[in-house]
Amino acid sequence: MHSTKNSFKHVKTASRSIFAKSAYSVILAIAFSTSLHADSNSQAKRMHDRLAGVPPTDSVLSEMSSLIDAGRPIDAANVAMENPNFYNVTLKNWISPWTNEDSDIFVPLNDYTSTVIGIVRDDVDFRQILSGDILYVAEGVSGIPAYSVSNNNHYESLENNGVDLSASLVRTTQSSVTGLPAYATAGVMTTRAAAKAYFIDGTNRAMLRFTLIHHLCTDLEALKDTSLPPDRIRQDLSRSPGGDSRIFANSCVGCHSGMDPLAQAFAYYNYEYSAEDGSDGRLSYNSEGMTDERTGSRVTFKHRINENNFIGGYIIEDDRWDNYWRDGINQTLGWSQQLQGYGYGAKTMGDELANSQKFAQCQVTKVFENVCLRSPQDSADRSAIDNITQDFMQNGYLMKPVFAATANYCKGE
């Protein structure tokens, strides 16, 4: 009898264990199913969190959820982008790394960042970031110092005072505010922040390199092509680094043969400053009729430094640029057949870069990583990026639709 009771007890215990495991499995299945098939509220919240960086209010969540249920997820994303934090936080953090060599997100608001924010807000053709005579400053905000060509106080005050950038930024032109000739303006490349980061000292090659990194999503190493002619490589580059000419022929030439002809577009620019950290500096440009006394031409002296490294190297006489990467392996960047592949000055060179397929794909990929919080991982992700890129190029290069379409893709199903 005792044995029978114990057996019965074991059976009950086993039954309870099986029931508990079954119940737990059901709970897991429900939870897993819910994660795979998020309801419209969850989708709306995720979209808002990713786009605005803050949770939605109940009324906004309800509106977005209703739009998703009605098969209008893009409209739901547009509602999320009406939140000022889309501009003050999401876009500011997205753009900030482009403004400095360290790709630091924690830098003060500046004219580069604000100009891109304004371009996104106003649905301006995004290619203008590399060629436009465009600048965004704040107007109608009391206690904010005016824009200055030699400091960043205007923008830092906007940020420190929590000013709503979606309401306060106003479009103007660089030529009217900075005195830069309109033909010498080149979007963010000729903002004060970019000049401080990439025209300071050096040879101005940095401006090209970091423009490629931030706006074509590629560094020089990936563009290396030793088959191109080295005829435009400057005097400052030794042809026998370390006494070994093979290093130049097999390595250095691969980057410089394409970089130097393009970077020549910056021949007349400099960043002039006196403070050690460059905080008091300003962009300078040698306009027509101006001469650098050390070069005897409009070309700034920085383009003639270290000339004895290889006296037979190329000597820059003007700002004529040529895109050697239209030939060879870098044809794959998708250069526009509507452009000639050469020109004068930063504006036309910016047009060359911004009209490549690689530029468009880069912008979409950066949005994907920002909104989806991950890099593209599989064929579905890559297909989505390709489709959004095509829409981007065919519909005026507007950025808000890219954010909306990406948020829709990553909202969960």
C-alpha positions as CSV (number, residue, x, y, z in Angstrom):
1,M,0.0,0.0,0.0
2,H,2.8,2.4,0.9
3,S,4.4,1.6,-2.4
4,T,1.2,2.3,-4.3
5,K,0.8,5.7,-2.6
6,N,4.4,6.6,-3.5
7,S,3.8,5.6,-7.1
8,F,0.7,7.7,-7.2
9,K,2.6,10.6,-5.7
10,H,5.3,10.3,-8.3
11,V,2.7,10.2,-11.1
12,K,1.1,13.4,-9.8
13,T,4.4,15.1,-9.5
14,A,5.4,14.0,-13.0
15,S,2.1,15.2,-14.3
16,R,2.4,18.6,-12.7
17,S,6.0,18.9,-14.1
18,I,4.8,18.0,-17.6
19,F,1.9,20.5,-17.3
20,A,4.2,23.2,-16.1
21,K,6.6,22.5,-18.9
22,S,3.8,22.5,-21.4
23,A,2.4,25.8,-20.0
24,Y,5.9,27.4,-20.1
25,S,6.3,26.2,-23.7
26,V,2.9,27.8,-24.6
27,I,4.0,31.1,-23.0
28,L,7.3,31.0,-24.9
29,A,5.5,30.3,-28.1
30,I,3.1,33.2,-27.5
31,A,5.9,35.5,-26.7
32,F,7.9,34.4,-29.7
33,S,4.9,34.7,-31.9
34,T,4.3,38.2,-30.6
35,S,7.9,39.2,-31.2
36,L,7.5,38.0,-34.8
37,H,4.1,39.5,-35.4
38,A,4.2,42.9,-33.6
39,D,0.9,44.7,-33.4
40,S,0.4,48.1,-34.9
41,N,1.0,49.8,-31.5
42,S,4.3,48.1,-31.1
43,Q,5.3,48.9,-34.6
44,A,4.3,52.6,-34.2
45,K,6.3,52.8,-30.9
46,R,9.3,51.3,-32.5
47,M,9.1,53.7,-35.5
48,H,8.8,56.7,-33.2
49,D,11.5,55.6,-30.9
50,R,13.9,55.1,-33.7
51,L,13.1,58.3,-35.6
52,A,12.5,60.8,-32.8
53,G,14.6,59.1,-30.1
54,V,11.9,59.6,-27.5
55,P,8.6,57.7,-26.8
56,P,5.5,58.9,-28.5
57,T,2.6,60.6,-26.6
58,D,-0.5,58.5,-26.3
59,S,-2.3,60.6,-28.9
60,V,0.7,60.3,-31.4
61,L,0.9,56.6,-30.8
62,S,-2.8,56.2,-31.5
63,E,-2.5,58.2,-34.7
64,M,0.5,56.3,-35.9
65,S,-1.1,53.0,-35.0
66,S,-4.3,53.9,-36.9
67,L,-2.2,54.8,-40.0
68,I,-0.3,51.5,-39.9
69,D,-3.6,49.6,-39.6
70,A,-4.9,51.5,-42.6
71,G,-1.9,50.4,-44.7
72,R,-0.2,53.8,-44.5
73,P,3.1,53.2,-42.5
74,I,5.0,55.9,-44.4
75,D,2.4,58.5,-43.2
76,A,3.0,57.1,-39.7
77,A,6.7,57.6,-40.0
78,N,6.1,61.2,-41.2
79,V,4.1,61.8,-38.0
80,A,7.1,60.7,-36.0
81,M,9.4,63.0,-37.9
82,E,7.2,66.0,-36.9
83,N,8.7,65.6,-33.4
84,P,11.4,68.3,-32.9
85,N,13.7,65.6,-31.5
86,F,14.0,64.2,-35.0
87,Y,16.0,67.3,-35.8
88,N,17.6,68.2,-32.5
89,V,18.7,64.7,-31.5
90,T,18.4,62.1,-34.3
91,L,19.7,64.1,-37.2
92,K,22.2,66.0,-35.1
93,N,23.7,62.7,-33.8
94,W,23.6,61.2,-37.3
95,I,25.4,64.1,-38.9
96,S,27.9,65.1,-36.2
97,P,30.5,62.3,-37.0
98,W,30.9,63.7,-40.5
99,T,32.2,67.0,-39.2
100,N,35.4,65.8,-37.6
101,E,38.3,63.4,-38.3
102,D,37.6,61.3,-35.2
103,S,34.0,60.7,-36.3
104,D,33.0,61.9,-32.9
105,I,29.3,62.1,-32.2
106,F,29.7,64.3,-29.2
107,V,30.7,67.6,-30.8
108,P,28.9,70.9,-30.6
109,L,26.3,71.9,-33.1
110,N,27.9,73.8,-36.0
111,D,27.2,75.2,-39.4
112,Y,27.9,71.9,-41.2
113,T,25.5,70.0,-39.0
114,S,22.8,72.7,-39.1
115,T,23.0,73.0,-42.9
116,V,22.4,69.3,-43.4
117,I,19.5,69.4,-40.8
118,G,17.9,72.3,-42.8
119,I,18.4,70.5,-46.1
120,V,16.6,67.4,-44.7
121,R,13.8,69.4,-43.1
122,D,13.1,71.5,-46.2
123,D,13.2,68.6,-48.7
124,V,16.2,70.1,-50.6
125,D,17.9,67.9,-53.1
126,F,20.5,66.1,-50.8
127,R,23.2,66.3,-53.5
128,Q,23.4,70.0,-52.6
129,I,25.4,69.1,-49.5
130,L,28.5,68.8,-51.8
131,S,27.9,71.7,-54.2
132,G,25.2,74.2,-53.1
133,D,25.6,77.8,-52.1
134,I,23.6,77.1,-49.0
135,L,23.8,77.7,-45.3
136,Y,21.3,77.4,-42.4
137,V,21.4,79.9,-39.6
138,A,18.9,80.7,-36.8
139,E,16.7,83.7,-36.9
140,G,14.2,85.1,-34.5
141,V,15.8,83.7,-31.4
142,S,16.6,86.2,-28.7
143,G,19.9,86.1,-26.9
144,I,21.7,84.1,-29.6
145,P,24.8,85.7,-31.1
146,A,24.9,86.2,-34.9
147,Y,26.6,83.8,-37.2
148,S,30.4,84.5,-37.3
149,V,33.0,83.4,-39.8
150,S,35.6,83.0,-37.1
151,N,33.8,81.2,-34.2
152,N,31.0,78.7,-33.5
153,N,29.2,80.7,-30.8
154,H,26.0,81.0,-32.8
155,Y,25.4,77.3,-33.0
156,E,26.7,76.4,-29.6
157,S,24.3,78.9,-28.1
158,L,21.4,77.3,-30.0
159,E,22.3,73.9,-28.6
160,N,23.0,75.1,-25.1
161,N,19.7,76.8,-24.9
162,G,17.7,73.9,-26.3
163,V,16.4,75.9,-29.3
164,D,14.0,73.9,-31.6
165,L,16.0,73.6,-34.8
166,S,13.0,72.5,-36.7
167,A,11.5,75.9,-36.2
168,S,14.4,78.3,-35.9
169,L,16.7,77.4,-38.8
170,V,16.5,79.6,-41.9
171,R,18.0,79.0,-45.3
172,T,20.4,81.5,-46.7
173,T,23.5,81.4,-48.9
174,Q,27.1,81.1,-47.9
175,S,28.0,83.8,-50.4
176,S,25.8,86.4,-48.8
177,V,26.9,85.6,-45.2
178,T,30.6,84.6,-45.4
179,G,31.7,86.6,-48.5
180,L,32.8,83.5,-50.3
181,P,32.1,83.9,-54.1
182,A,29.1,81.9,-55.1
183,Y,31.1,79.9,-57.6
184,A,33.5,78.8,-54.8
185,T,30.7,77.5,-52.5
186,A,30.5,73.7,-52.2
187,G,27.8,72.8,-49.7
188,V,29.1,71.5,-46.4
189,M,32.7,71.3,-47.7
190,T,32.9,75.1,-47.6
191,T,31.3,75.5,-44.2
192,R,33.5,76.8,-41.3
193,A,33.2,73.5,-39.4
194,A,34.5,71.5,-42.4
195,A,37.3,74.0,-43.0
196,K,38.4,73.8,-39.4
197,A,38.4,70.0,-39.6
198,Y,39.8,69.3,-43.0
199,F,41.5,72.4,-44.4
200,I,43.5,73.2,-41.3
201,D,47.3,72.8,-42.1
202,G,48.1,69.8,-44.3
203,T,47.6,69.8,-48.0
204,N,43.8,69.8,-48.3
205,R,43.8,66.1,-49.3
206,A,42.0,65.5,-46.0
207,M,38.9,67.2,-47.3
208,L,38.6,64.8,-50.2
209,R,39.4,61.7,-48.1
210,F,36.8,62.4,-45.4
211,T,34.2,63.4,-47.9
212,L,34.7,60.0,-49.5
213,I,34.5,58.3,-46.1
214,H,31.4,60.1,-45.0
215,H,29.5,60.6,-48.2
216,L,30.6,57.7,-50.4
217,C,31.1,55.3,-47.5
218,T,34.6,54.3,-48.8
219,D,38.1,55.1,-47.8
220,L,41.1,55.5,-50.1
221,E,42.4,52.0,-49.4
222,A,39.3,50.5,-51.0
223,L,39.8,52.7,-54.1
224,K,43.5,51.8,-54.6
225,D,44.3,51.2,-58.2
226,T,47.9,51.0,-59.3
227,S,47.0,50.8,-63.0
228,L,46.2,54.6,-63.3
229,P,48.8,57.1,-64.5
230,P,50.8,58.9,-61.7
231,D,51.2,62.1,-63.7
232,R,49.2,64.3,-61.3
233,I,50.9,63.2,-58.0
234,R,52.5,66.2,-56.3
235,Q,56.1,66.9,-55.4
236,D,55.6,66.3,-51.7
237,L,55.2,62.5,-52.1
238,S,58.5,60.7,-52.2
239,R,58.9,58.3,-55.1
240,S,61.2,56.1,-52.9
241,P,59.8,56.1,-49.4
242,G,62.3,54.6,-47.0
243,G,64.7,54.3,-50.0
244,D,62.5,51.7,-51.7
245,S,60.8,52.8,-54.9
246,R,58.7,49.6,-54.9
247,I,56.7,51.0,-52.1
248,F,55.6,53.9,-54.2
249,A,54.9,51.8,-57.3
250,N,53.0,49.1,-55.5
251,S,51.2,51.1,-52.7
252,C,51.4,54.9,-52.7
253,V,50.5,55.4,-56.3
254,G,47.4,53.3,-55.9
255,C,45.7,56.0,-53.8
256,H,47.4,59.2,-54.9
257,S,47.0,58.7,-58.7
258,G,43.2,59.1,-58.2
259,M,43.2,61.3,-55.1
260,D,45.6,64.1,-56.2
261,P,43.8,65.0,-59.4
262,L,40.5,65.3,-57.5
263,A,41.9,67.1,-54.5
264,Q,43.3,69.8,-56.8
265,A,39.8,71.3,-56.7
266,F,40.7,72.7,-53.3
267,A,43.8,74.5,-54.6
268,Y,42.6,78.0,-53.5
269,Y,41.3,77.2,-50.1
270,N,42.8,77.4,-46.6
271,Y,41.9,77.6,-42.9
272,E,43.5,80.6,-41.3
273,Y,43.8,80.7,-37.5
274,S,46.1,82.0,-34.7
275,A,44.8,80.1,-31.6
276,E,46.6,76.8,-31.1
277,D,43.4,74.7,-31.3
278,G,42.2,76.6,-34.4
279,S,39.0,77.8,-32.6
280,D,39.4,81.4,-33.8
281,G,40.0,80.4,-37.5
282,R,38.1,81.0,-40.6
283,L,37.9,79.7,-44.2
284,S,39.8,81.7,-46.7
285,Y,39.7,81.6,-50.5
286,N,41.9,83.2,-53.1
287,S,39.4,84.7,-55.5
288,E,40.1,85.9,-59.0
289,G,42.8,88.5,-59.0
290,M,44.3,87.4,-55.7
291,T,47.8,86.0,-55.5
292,D,49.6,84.0,-52.9
293,E,53.0,85.8,-52.6
294,R,54.8,82.5,-52.0
295,T,53.4,80.7,-55.0
296,G,52.9,83.7,-57.3
297,S,49.4,82.4,-58.2
298,R,46.0,81.8,-56.6
299,V,47.2,78.4,-55.4
300,T,47.8,78.5,-51.6
301,F,51.3,77.7,-50.3
302,K,50.2,74.5,-48.6
303,H,50.0,72.9,-52.1
304,R,53.7,73.5,-52.6
305,I,55.2,72.3,-49.3
306,N,57.9,69.6,-49.3
307,E,58.5,70.2,-52.9
308,N,62.0,68.7,-52.7
309,N,60.7,65.3,-51.8
310,F,60.4,64.7,-55.5
311,I,61.2,67.8,-57.6
312,G,59.9,66.2,-60.7
313,G,56.5,65.8,-59.3
314,Y,53.3,67.6,-60.4
315,I,53.1,71.3,-59.6
316,I,49.6,72.6,-59.1
317,E,49.0,75.8,-61.1
318,D,45.2,76.1,-60.8
319,D,42.1,74.3,-59.4
320,R,41.5,72.0,-62.4
321,W,40.4,68.6,-61.2
322,D,40.0,65.3,-63.1
323,N,38.3,62.1,-62.1
324,Y,40.8,59.3,-63.0
325,W,38.6,56.9,-61.1
326,R,36.1,56.9,-64.1
327,D,38.6,54.4,-65.6
328,G,39.8,51.2,-64.1
329,I,38.3,49.3,-61.2
330,N,36.5,52.3,-59.6
331,Q,34.1,52.6,-62.5
332,T,31.9,50.6,-60.2
333,L,31.1,53.7,-58.1
334,G,28.6,54.5,-60.8
335,W,29.8,57.9,-62.1
336,S,27.2,60.0,-63.9
337,Q,27.4,59.8,-67.7
338,Q,25.7,63.3,-67.8
339,L,28.9,64.8,-66.4
340,Q,32.3,65.2,-68.0
341,G,34.5,63.9,-65.2
342,Y,36.6,67.1,-65.0
343,G,36.2,70.7,-64.1
344,Y,37.4,73.6,-62.0
345,G,36.9,74.1,-58.3
346,A,35.2,72.4,-55.4
347,K,31.6,73.1,-56.6
348,T,31.9,71.1,-59.8
349,M,34.0,68.4,-58.1
350,G,31.2,68.1,-55.4
351,D,28.7,67.6,-58.2
352,E,30.9,64.7,-59.6
353,L,30.9,62.9,-56.3
354,A,27.2,63.6,-55.4
355,N,25.9,62.3,-58.7
356,S,27.5,58.9,-58.4
357,Q,25.4,55.9,-57.5
358,K,27.8,55.3,-54.6
359,F,26.8,58.6,-53.0
360,A,23.1,57.7,-53.1
361,Q,23.7,54.2,-51.8
362,C,25.9,55.5,-49.0
363,Q,23.2,57.9,-47.7
364,V,20.6,55.1,-47.6
365,T,23.0,52.7,-45.9
366,K,23.8,55.3,-43.2
367,V,20.1,55.9,-42.6
368,F,19.6,52.1,-42.4
369,E,22.3,51.7,-39.8
370,N,20.9,54.7,-37.8
371,V,17.3,53.7,-37.8
372,C,17.6,49.9,-37.8
373,L,20.4,50.0,-35.2
374,R,22.5,47.5,-37.2
375,S,24.4,47.1,-40.4
376,P,22.7,45.3,-43.4
377,Q,23.0,41.6,-42.6
378,D,21.4,39.5,-45.4
379,S,19.9,39.6,-48.9
380,A,16.6,41.0,-47.6
381,D,18.4,44.0,-46.1
382,R,20.5,44.5,-49.2
383,S,17.5,44.3,-51.4
384,A,15.7,46.9,-49.2
385,I,18.6,49.3,-49.4
386,D,18.8,48.9,-53.2
387,N,15.0,49.6,-53.6
388,I,15.2,52.6,-51.3
389,T,18.2,53.9,-53.1
390,Q,16.5,53.7,-56.4
391,D,13.5,55.6,-55.0
392,F,15.9,58.2,-53.5
393,M,17.5,58.8,-56.9
394,Q,14.3,58.8,-58.9
395,N,12.4,61.2,-56.6
396,G,14.6,64.2,-56.1
397,Y,17.2,62.9,-53.6
398,L,15.0,63.8,-50.6
399,M,16.1,62.4,-47.3
400,K,12.9,62.3,-45.2
401,P,11.3,59.6,-47.5
402,V,14.5,57.5,-46.9
403,F,14.1,57.7,-43.2
404,A,10.4,56.9,-43.5
405,A,10.9,53.9,-45.8
406,T,13.7,52.6,-43.6
407,A,11.7,52.9,-40.4
408,N,8.9,51.1,-42.1
409,Y,11.2,48.2,-43.1
410,C,12.6,47.9,-39.6
411,K,9.4,48.4,-37.7
412,G,8.8,44.6,-37.3
413,E,6.0,42.4,-38.8
